[in-house]
C-alpha cells in the first residue's frame, strides 16, 4: 500500500528545495530601492532634509551640543552632505539617525 501523505510531503519538500536553490542566486543579486545608490533627485531631497535638520536642531534640541561643539556639528553635517550622493537610502537614514 502506498502512503500518499508521505509521497505528497516528499514532493512538496522537493519542490521547496528546488525553489530555494534556484531563487537564491536571483535574490542575492537583487538590488532593492533601499540599498541601491541614490539618483540625483533623491540625493537633492536628502540634502534638503539634512539642511532642514541642521537648521532646526539647534533651535529645538534642549542640549544639542552636550557631546560636540557647534563647529563639530557643522563639520559632521558638511561631511554627510558631501557623502549623500554615494550612499544608499538605508545608509542615509542610519547616518542621519
C-alpha positions as CSV (number, residue, x, y, z in Angstrom):
1,X,0.0,0.0,0.0
2,X,1.4,3.4,-1.0
3,X,1.3,6.1,1.6
4,X,0.0,9.1,-0.3
5,X,0.7,11.5,2.6
6,X,4.4,10.6,2.6
7,X,4.5,10.9,-1.2
8,X,2.8,14.3,-1.2
9,X,5.0,15.5,1.6
10,X,8.2,14.4,-0.2
11,X,7.0,16.1,-3.4
12,X,6.3,19.3,-1.5
13,X,9.8,19.2,0.1
14,X,11.4,18.6,-3.3
15,X,9.5,21.5,-4.8
16,X,10.5,23.8,-1.9
17,X,14.2,22.7,-2.2
18,X,14.2,23.3,-5.9
19,X,12.6,26.8,-5.5
20,X,15.1,27.7,-2.7
21,X,18.1,26.6,-4.8
22,X,17.0,28.3,-8.0
23,X,15.9,31.6,-6.4
24,X,18.9,32.0,-4.0
25,X,21.1,33.3,-6.8
26,X,18.5,35.8,-8.0
27,X,17.8,37.1,-4.5
28,X,21.5,37.6,-3.8
29,X,21.8,39.8,-7.0
30,X,18.7,41.8,-6.5
31,X,19.2,45.4,-5.7
32,X,16.3,46.8,-3.7
33,X,15.4,50.5,-3.7
34,X,16.6,50.8,-0.1
35,X,20.1,49.5,-1.0
36,X,20.5,51.0,-4.4
37,X,22.6,54.1,-4.9
38,X,20.6,57.3,-4.8
39,X,19.7,59.1,-8.0
40,X,20.2,62.8,-8.4
41,X,16.6,63.8,-7.3
42,X,16.8,61.6,-4.2
43,X,20.2,63.0,-3.3
44,X,18.9,66.6,-3.6
45,X,15.9,65.7,-1.4
46,X,18.0,64.0,1.3
47,X,20.4,67.0,1.2
48,X,17.5,69.4,1.7
49,X,16.3,67.2,4.6
50,X,19.7,67.3,6.1
51,X,19.9,71.1,5.8
52,X,16.5,71.4,7.4
53,X,17.5,69.2,10.3
54,X,20.8,71.0,10.7
55,X,19.0,74.4,10.8
56,X,16.2,73.2,13.2
57,X,18.0,71.1,15.7
58,X,19.9,74.0,17.3
59,X,16.6,75.8,17.7
60,X,14.6,72.8,19.1
61,X,17.0,70.5,20.9
62,X,17.4,71.2,24.5
63,X,21.0,70.3,24.7
64,X,22.3,69.6,21.2
65,X,25.9,70.4,22.0
66,X,26.4,68.3,25.1
67,X,28.7,65.9,23.2
68,X,30.1,68.1,20.5
69,X,30.8,71.7,19.7
70,X,28.8,73.7,17.2
71,X,31.8,73.5,14.9
72,X,31.9,69.7,15.2
73,X,28.2,69.6,14.4
74,X,28.6,71.7,11.3
75,X,31.6,69.7,10.2
76,X,29.6,66.4,10.6
77,X,26.7,68.0,8.6
78,X,29.1,69.1,5.8
79,X,30.7,65.6,5.7
80,X,27.4,63.8,5.4
81,X,26.1,66.3,2.9
82,X,29.1,65.5,0.7
83,X,28.7,61.8,1.1
84,X,24.9,61.6,0.4
85,X,25.3,61.1,-3.4
86,X,27.4,58.0,-2.7
87,X,25.1,56.4,-0.2
88,X,22.0,54.2,-0.4
89,X,18.7,55.2,1.2
90,X,19.3,52.9,4.2
91,X,22.8,54.4,4.7
92,X,21.5,57.9,4.7
93,X,18.8,57.1,7.2
94,X,21.4,55.5,9.5
95,X,23.8,58.4,9.2
96,X,21.1,60.9,10.0
97,X,19.8,59.0,13.0
